[in-house]
């Protein structure tokens, strides 16, 4: 019986206490004014990180496009070489 009361106390009261605390509602940057230097710095940090992700993904996709074009070029070159060898007379 005591365990059941303790369980109800933990599951019922603890979330209410955690969600009602005003300090836990937002971080220090979001809780203050949005024109502060801290908020501007955070926004620049987000923009730089998004830029880095974009550049890395672009480079990865460019590498795979390079591999596909190179593979097609080599395949075409081998096809023309084989066709040229087949058309030559064997002496």
Secondary structure, DSSP 8 states (H G I E B T S, - for coil): -HHHHHHHHHHHHHHHHHHH-GGGSS-HHHHS-TTSHHHHHHHHHHHHHHHHHHHHHHHHHHHHHHHHHHHHHHHHHHHHHHHHHHHS---
